[in-house]
Amino acid sequence: MIMVIGGDLWQWDTGRSVRLDVAGATQAHFAAAESQRAVVVDVRDGVARVPSQVLSAGRAIAVWASDGRETLERAIFPVRPRAKPDGYIQTDDEVQAWEDVKQWVKDAIAASGKALEAG
């Protein structure tokens, strides 16, 4: 069974989690309704953090419990829409995405410099 910890999910919530009482589950895959991409989160002690960007859409989310190879169970939870709060702060997952992009750019620049030196 997959269940939300802490009551209803609301658009713009941060720091929310789900409990996965599913034998063998090591990952939780999250996707907003109509999304073609699922965000994969590790399960620790039967709990997975809900990625904030999935809630920001304000649409129902699907959660799949997985052992890394197979889907073990699925649940769908409504997300109650609301206005974006003033001062909404970027969440860890959004900040990490930007850090990944910055590192990719740095690596590409470094690689191009090495190619020029070798050429």
Disulfide bonds with the S-S distance in Angstrom:
none
